[in-house]
Amino acid sequence: MSRKVTLTVPVDIVVRDRDVHVLALVKKRSGASSHGVSASIRSFADELDVSLDTARRALASCEEAGYLTVRANRMENGGQLENTYCVTKSGDGVIEAARRAGLIS
């Protein structure tokens, strides 16, 4: 007989400093909204004072790890708008762990 159970297991993970700061910025910008925040990669790079490529890599890394979801937005004529970024439940866990460790405020 098998049954479903939910377990919370503490696991040590390695997350890059830049990724933590990107997650914290997305969370800060989205506020209480569960829909995330629409922003350009350039705006993240400028606010974090990193290069455009570094911001792009950090966002891609967070998405690949499952800490962030990215949704492309399009105009009616097919033109691209800013993407919408939303921190996942896993990403929230990373942010809280970073706060407890004193990496972010």
Residue pairs with C-beta under 8 A, 6 or more apart in sequence:
13 94
15 65
15 67
15 94
15 98
16 58
16 61
17 103
18 48
18 50
18 54
18 57
18 58
19 58
19 61
19 62
19 65
19 67
19 94
20 94
20 95
20 98
20 103
20 104
21 48
21 58
21 104
22 44
22 48
22 55
22 58
22 59
22 62
22 68
23 62
23 67
23 68
23 87
23 91
23 94
23 95
24 95
24 98
24 104
25 44
25 47
25 48
26 36
26 37
26 39
26 44
26 68
26 85
26 86
26 87
26 91
27 87
27 91
27 92
27 95
29 37
29 39
30 36
30 37
30 85
30 86
30 87
34 86
35 84
35 86
36 69
36 71
36 84
36 85
36 86
36 87
37 84
37 85
37 86
38 73
38 81
38 82
38 83
38 84
38 85
39 82
39 83
39 85
40 82
41 52
41 55
41 56
41 59
41 83
42 52
42 55
44 55
44 58
44 59
45 51
45 52
45 54
45 55
48 55
50 58
59 68
59 70
59 85
62 68
62 91
63 69
63 70
65 90
66 88
66 90
66 91
67 87
67 88
67 90
67 91
67 94
68 85
68 86
68 87
68 88
68 91
69 85
69 86
69 88
70 83
70 84
70 85
71 83
71 84
71 86
72 80
72 83
73 80
73 81
73 82
73 83
73 84
74 80
74 81
75 81
87 95
95 104
98 104
99 105
